[in-house]
Structures are given as C-alpha cells and as structure tokens.
Amino acid sequence: MIKLLSALAIALSVTLLGAQSAEPSPKPMVVHMKDFAFDPSSLTVQAGQTVTFENDDDVTHNVTADAFKSGDVDGGKSWKYTFSKAGTYNYVCTYHPGMNGTITVTGTQ
C-alpha cells in the first residue's frame, strides 16, 4: 500500500511540475476591420505570434505594409499573418485613405 501511495505521489509531482513549466499559449490577437478603421489601431505582439485581421464590414478591405500584403479581404472574411521579426509594422488599407494601424513586435523567435 505504501509503495502504491509513493508511486502515485511521484506521478502527481511529475505531472504538476510539467504543467507548471509549460509555456502558456499566447493570447489570440485579432484586429477588426470595422467602420473603415482597424480596431485596435495599434497592437503589441511577441515575435512568432499570429494576428488575425477580421473584416466586419460589408466592403472589401486589405492589409498592406512593406513587409506583407493580404490581397483583398472580403466582408465577413479574415486574413492571418505571423510576425517573425521584431520591429514596428505600419499598415494601411489601400482602398480607404485614413484606414491605418501599427503593430509592434517584441522579442525574437
């Protein structure tokens, strides 16, 4: 009986230690395209994180920066981009002047 309890205690300790040392999953990052604006208009993420751009409008938008181009994102659709390098990324919708945003990427992948 003591051996069984000891084995269970060791297994539980290993399980708990493994759970504590596991890195938490990064929070999903979403930028909404709504009312001809990006919301939020600025966002900070870690290198390696993916940002989803969701078009909540009924018109087509795009997400365009020096480092990436989404192409057309129709109403109700989304586009994802994984930021692998630290830096500041300014982006716009080329169809709608004044529709712009910034993503700051920290850390390294």
Backbone as JSON, one array per atom type, in Angstrom:
{
  "sequence": "MIKLLSALAIALSVTLLGAQSAEPSPKPMVVHMKDFAFDPSSLTVQAGQTVTFENDDDVTHNVTADAFKSGDVDGGKSWKYTFSKAGTYNYVCTYHPGMNGTITVTGTQ",
  "N": [[0.81, -1.19, 0.0], [1.94, 1.24, 0.81], [3.93, 1.51, -1.11], [2.36, 1.85, -3.41], [1.05, 4.27, -2.82], [3.29, 5.95, -2.71], [4.19, 5.77, -5.36], [2.02, 6.94, -6.66], [2.16, 9.52, -5.59], [4.63, 10.39, -6.62], [4.07, 10.31, -9.38], [2.05, 12.24, -9.51], [3.48, 14.51, -8.68], [5.37, 14.77, -10.77], [3.61, 15.26, -12.9], [2.42, 17.69, -12.07], [4.7, 19.37, -11.93], [5.47, 19.35, -14.61], [3.27, 20.62, -15.75], [3.51, 23.16, -14.64], [5.88, 24.12, -15.75], [5.36, 24.33, -18.4], [5.05, 26.46, -21.2], [2.72, 29.1, -21.41], [0.11, 29.33, -23.84], [0.17, 31.87, -26.31], [-2.07, 34.64, -26.17], [-4.77, 34.82, -28.43], [-4.52, 37.1, -31.08], [-6.38, 39.66, -32.48], [-7.33, 41.85, -35.03], [-9.84, 43.97, -35.89], [-11.54, 44.94, -38.83], [-13.53, 47.45, -39.19], [-16.19, 49.68, -39.75], [-14.62, 51.21, -41.44], [-12.1, 51.33, -40.24], [-9.21, 50.15, -38.44], [-9.33, 48.07, -35.64], [-8.0, 46.99, -32.69], [-6.18, 50.05, -33.34], [-3.53, 50.11, -32.83], [-1.18, 47.67, -31.76], [0.61, 45.38, -29.72], [2.71, 42.63, -30.05], [4.33, 39.42, -29.53], [7.3, 38.21, -31.14], [6.75, 35.69, -33.49], [4.1, 35.38, -33.0], [0.76, 35.14, -34.28], [-1.41, 37.27, -36.01], [-4.79, 37.85, -36.55], [-6.7, 39.34, -38.99], [-9.82, 40.52, -39.15], [-12.51, 41.11, -41.27], [-15.14, 42.97, -40.62], [-16.84, 44.57, -41.95], [-19.09, 45.28, -44.73], [-17.82, 45.74, -47.06], [-14.94, 45.35, -49.22], [-11.69, 45.16, -47.88], [-8.12, 45.65, -47.41], [-4.91, 44.62, -46.1], [-2.04, 46.19, -45.91], [1.43, 46.49, -45.94], [4.96, 47.33, -45.9], [6.22, 44.9, -45.41], [4.3, 42.91, -45.81], [1.36, 41.82, -47.63], [-2.04, 41.51, -47.82], [-3.82, 41.06, -49.89], [-7.14, 41.12, -51.3], [-9.62, 41.27, -48.8], [-12.58, 40.15, -48.32], [-15.84, 41.23, -47.12], [-16.8, 39.8, -44.03], [-14.81, 37.9, -44.09], [-11.46, 36.73, -43.21], [-7.93, 37.3, -42.63], [-4.67, 36.07, -41.96], [-1.52, 36.73, -40.38], [1.76, 35.88, -39.5], [4.04, 37.25, -37.36], [7.4, 37.31, -37.51], [9.73, 38.7, -36.97], [11.18, 41.14, -34.84], [10.1, 44.53, -34.56], [8.57, 47.54, -35.91], [5.56, 47.7, -37.53], [3.88, 49.43, -39.83], [0.72, 49.71, -41.27], [-1.81, 49.8, -43.86], [-5.11, 50.16, -45.31], [-5.35, 50.06, -48.63], [-7.49, 50.82, -50.13], [-9.02, 52.61, -48.71], [-8.42, 55.68, -47.68], [-6.83, 56.9, -44.75], [-7.4, 54.75, -43.21], [-5.59, 53.03, -41.14], [-2.95, 51.36, -39.29], [-0.8, 50.14, -36.63], [1.55, 47.69, -35.77], [3.52, 46.53, -33.21], [6.26, 44.51, -32.78], [7.78, 42.5, -30.44], [10.72, 41.0, -28.95], [12.4, 37.92, -29.97], [12.26, 35.29, -32.34]],
  "CA": [[0.0, 0.0, 0.0], [2.83, 2.39, 0.88], [4.57, 1.62, -2.42], [1.36, 2.38, -4.32], [0.88, 5.69, -2.49], [4.52, 6.63, -3.12], [4.18, 5.84, -6.82], [1.01, 7.94, -7.03], [2.69, 10.84, -5.21], [5.66, 10.73, -7.6], [3.4, 10.59, -10.65], [1.36, 13.52, -9.37], [4.51, 15.55, -8.63], [5.89, 14.93, -12.12], [2.55, 15.88, -13.69], [2.29, 19.08, -11.66], [5.9, 20.08, -12.35], [5.39, 19.51, -16.06], [2.24, 21.63, -16.05], [3.99, 24.47, -14.24], [6.97, 24.57, -16.59], [4.89, 24.51, -19.78], [4.81, 27.84, -21.58], [1.31, 29.32, -21.77], [-0.13, 29.7, -25.23], [-0.1, 33.3, -26.41], [-3.45, 35.02, -26.37], [-5.03, 35.11, -29.84], [-4.54, 38.53, -31.39], [-7.31, 39.93, -33.57], [-7.59, 43.23, -35.41], [-11.08, 44.04, -36.65], [-11.73, 45.98, -39.83], [-14.94, 47.78, -38.96], [-16.49, 51.11, -39.9], [-13.5, 51.8, -42.17], [-10.99, 51.54, -39.31], [-8.64, 48.97, -37.81], [-9.58, 48.14, -34.2], [-7.35, 48.23, -32.28], [-5.33, 50.65, -34.38], [-2.14, 49.73, -32.5], [-1.15, 46.39, -31.05], [1.95, 44.85, -29.46], [2.73, 41.17, -30.01], [5.64, 38.8, -29.46], [7.76, 37.56, -32.36], [6.21, 34.34, -33.6], [2.65, 35.4, -32.84], [-0.07, 35.35, -35.46], [-2.5, 38.23, -35.86], [-5.89, 37.65, -37.48], [-7.4, 40.56, -39.38], [-11.19, 40.13, -39.48], [-13.27, 42.16, -41.93], [-16.51, 43.0, -40.11], [-17.62, 45.44, -42.83], [-19.67, 44.65, -45.92], [-17.0, 46.09, -48.22], [-13.61, 44.74, -49.26], [-10.52, 45.89, -47.36], [-6.87, 44.89, -47.46], [-3.93, 44.96, -45.06], [-0.84, 46.35, -46.74], [2.62, 47.09, -45.33], [6.17, 46.99, -46.67], [6.59, 43.5, -45.15], [3.23, 41.95, -46.15], [0.17, 42.29, -48.35], [-3.08, 40.5, -47.65], [-4.75, 40.91, -51.0], [-8.49, 41.51, -50.92], [-10.28, 40.56, -47.71], [-14.0, 40.48, -48.48], [-16.64, 41.33, -45.9], [-17.06, 38.52, -43.37], [-13.64, 37.01, -44.21], [-10.31, 37.14, -42.41], [-6.59, 37.01, -43.14], [-3.74, 35.92, -40.84], [-0.11, 36.94, -40.64], [2.62, 35.58, -38.37], [5.15, 38.2, -37.28], [8.56, 36.55, -37.07], [10.85, 39.57, -36.63], [10.87, 42.32, -34.03], [10.07, 45.79, -35.28], [7.3, 48.25, -35.98], [4.93, 47.5, -38.83], [2.77, 50.33, -40.14], [-0.05, 49.14, -42.36], [-2.97, 50.57, -44.32], [-6.0, 49.62, -46.35], [-5.08, 50.93, -49.77], [-8.76, 51.26, -50.71], [-9.7, 53.6, -47.87], [-7.47, 56.6, -47.06], [-7.04, 57.14, -43.33], [-7.57, 53.45, -42.52], [-4.22, 52.57, -40.92], [-2.65, 50.81, -37.98], [0.58, 49.81, -36.32], [1.81, 46.53, -34.91], [4.87, 46.48, -32.68], [6.64, 43.12, -32.48], [8.89, 42.48, -29.5], [11.36, 39.7, -28.78], [12.91, 37.22, -31.15], [11.71, 33.94, -32.47]],
  "C": [[0.86, 1.26, 0.0], [3.52, 2.6, -0.46], [3.61, 2.23, -3.44], [1.15, 3.87, -4.08], [2.11, 6.49, -2.91], [4.57, 6.8, -4.63], [3.19, 6.89, -7.3], [1.5, 9.35, -6.72], [3.75, 11.29, -6.2], [5.03, 11.09, -8.94], [2.7, 11.94, -10.61], [2.35, 14.67, -9.36], [5.07, 15.83, -10.02], [4.87, 15.64, -13.0], [2.43, 17.36, -13.35], [3.5, 19.91, -12.08], [5.89, 20.33, -13.85], [4.39, 20.58, -16.44], [2.73, 23.02, -15.71], [5.07, 25.0, -15.18], [6.54, 24.78, -18.05], [4.62, 25.99, -20.04], [3.34, 28.03, -21.91], [1.2, 29.71, -23.24], [-0.39, 31.2, -25.3], [-1.58, 33.54, -26.7], [-3.68, 35.31, -27.87], [-5.15, 36.62, -30.05], [-5.42, 38.75, -32.62], [-7.41, 41.44, -33.77], [-8.84, 43.2, -36.27], [-11.02, 45.19, -37.65], [-13.22, 46.3, -39.79], [-15.13, 49.29, -39.05], [-15.3, 51.86, -40.49], [-12.36, 52.2, -41.24], [-10.47, 50.18, -38.86], [-8.83, 49.12, -36.3], [-9.05, 46.88, -33.54], [-6.44, 48.76, -33.4], [-3.85, 50.43, -34.07], [-2.18, 48.52, -31.58], [0.3, 46.0, -30.86], [1.85, 43.34, -29.32], [4.17, 40.69, -29.86], [6.02, 38.24, -30.83], [7.26, 36.13, -32.36], [4.7, 34.29, -33.45], [1.95, 35.71, -34.15], [-1.18, 36.34, -35.11], [-3.53, 37.93, -36.93], [-6.55, 38.99, -37.72], [-8.78, 40.14, -39.88], [-11.94, 41.31, -40.08], [-14.73, 42.06, -41.49], [-17.4, 43.93, -40.93], [-18.2, 44.64, -43.99], [-18.88, 44.94, -47.18], [-15.64, 45.41, -48.11], [-12.57, 45.69, -48.7], [-9.28, 45.07, -47.71], [-5.97, 45.36, -46.33], [-2.59, 44.99, -45.76], [0.25, 47.1, -45.98], [3.81, 46.76, -46.22], [6.47, 45.5, -46.57], [5.54, 42.49, -45.58], [2.09, 42.64, -46.89], [-0.87, 41.18, -48.29], [-3.8, 40.14, -48.94], [-6.13, 41.31, -50.49], [-9.02, 40.62, -49.8], [-11.75, 41.0, -47.76], [-14.7, 40.55, -47.13], [-16.95, 39.94, -45.34], [-15.9, 37.54, -43.43], [-12.51, 37.52, -43.31], [-9.02, 36.74, -43.11], [-5.65, 36.99, -41.94], [-2.31, 36.18, -41.3], [0.67, 36.65, -39.36], [3.84, 36.5, -38.43], [6.36, 37.49, -36.7], [9.72, 37.43, -36.62], [10.37, 40.76, -35.83], [10.92, 43.57, -34.9], [8.69, 46.42, -35.21], [6.79, 48.16, -37.4], [3.73, 48.44, -38.96], [2.04, 49.77, -41.34], [-1.28, 49.99, -42.67], [-3.91, 49.67, -45.1], [-5.85, 50.56, -47.52], [-6.36, 51.43, -50.43], [-9.37, 52.45, -49.96], [-8.69, 54.49, -47.14], [-7.84, 56.86, -45.59], [-7.25, 55.86, -42.53], [-6.18, 52.86, -42.36], [-4.05, 52.07, -39.49], [-1.18, 50.52, -37.83], [0.64, 48.58, -35.43], [3.28, 46.58, -34.51], [5.16, 45.05, -32.25], [7.89, 43.17, -31.6], [9.5, 41.08, -29.44], [11.89, 39.14, -30.07], [12.32, 35.83, -31.18], [12.83, 32.96, -32.59]]
}
